[in-house]
Amino acid sequence: MGLTAIDLGLRGATSGVFLLIVVIALLRRATGQQVLLGVAMCAGGIFYAITTAPNFPKAALWWTLPILWAQPAIFWLWARAAFDDDFVLKRWHGALWLSIVAYGFAITLGWAHWPALAGAGGRGLALATLVLALAAAVQTVKTWRADLVARRRRLRLAMLVINVVLIAAVAVAGFAAIPVAVPGAPGSLPTALGLFVVAMLAGIGLFSAPAEAVDDATAAIASGEVRKAGFAPTGRVAVDPRVVLDPRVALDPRVALDPILLRRLDHLMTVERAYRQEGLAIGALAARLGVPEHRLRQAINEGLGYRNFNAFLNRYRIADAKLALSDGTQRDVPVLTIAMDAGFQSIGPFNRAFKAETGMTPTEFRREALSRLEIDRPLEISPPRREIG
């Protein structure tokens, strides 16, 4: 009874934290796919905490289990939205969740008539849960190095551990029939503890302090004396609109940014064109500047407003490529050559980044730029030929 009371207490606290997150999101009228997926994950967490509690009616298993089985898909999507700045929620993501729910209902409704087949289907769902857990873990690790947000980097590690331990335990339980994952089982205390930790981490990840706008001094330092076409007009300092901070990133006014470091970084990127180095990593860039990697991360994130190192590099690379594509003397140079000269390693990432930036493919951009060049070029009128004789 003592362990059961602790179990129920943790589940109640978990539900309260998840509910508080949902209420705050509604009061703030927060939008964005990360927040919406976070609210969906919190609602699912409340549902999971209640329906897997000890003494929950077993008669409700036929409709609660399908929704529980689909919850890892919500967690996977939330991890994608939280840790991948380029992630875009698509219709097939919703179709995946619905298909898992429908498959789960088919298993529970067919359990009485085809128990062996339903058991095999349940193991299939457990395998799908493991795959989704692995996908979330891979996503967390894959973009780790390029992440510039210190708080989000710490959250990655915590979510990775919780993801692997909790979801994998539930999936393994589906194979071995371990009571820890069976709804209503008295031995579900580890699940309750894991849910509580996930609830606390979700609250930290979803609702950070609001960001402050980049002030004029920081903007001037960030832009420097850039006169390269595509970054800032000659004679005045301008901040590229893409440098505006994401509203999910909080600036700490107590953090002192080094203006000399920002100017050296600007010189390295705009004059020495370090971004053209193939496979340039933030560690190598920090070594060239002679500063610790964490200081460079802080400077790019809190001084220039970038959340991702690849996005920072792509700003310069795409501007470089746009200049080359607009150059009439390079009209015969292949797009792949221009992309690799700018620092991209293959044509696929270049095309995706270029279209996300400009709204058109590199070929379309070149065609339009060269056509404007032809229109703006003055007509050459040759003098009339004079007959001799």
Secondary structure, DSSP 4 states (H G I P E B T S, - for coil): -HHHHHHHHHHHHHHHHHHHHHHHHHHHT--SHHHHHHHHHHHHHHHHHHHTSTT--GGGHHHHHHHHHHHHHHHHHHHHHHH-TT----HHHHHHHHHHHHHHHHHHHTTTT-HHHHHHHHHHHHHHHHHHHHHHHHHHHHTTTTB--HHHHHHHHHHHHHIIIIIHHHHHHHHHT-GGGSTT-TT-HHHHHHHHHHHHHHHHHH-PPPPPPPPHHHHHHHHTT--STTT--TTS----GGGSPPTTPPP-TTPPP-HHHHHHHHHHHHTS-GGGSTT--HHHHHHHHTS-HHHHHHIIIIIH--SBHHHHHHHHHHHHHHHHHT-GGGTTS-HHHHHHHHT-SSHHHHHHHHHHHHSS-HHHHHHHHHHHHHHHSPP--PPPPPP--
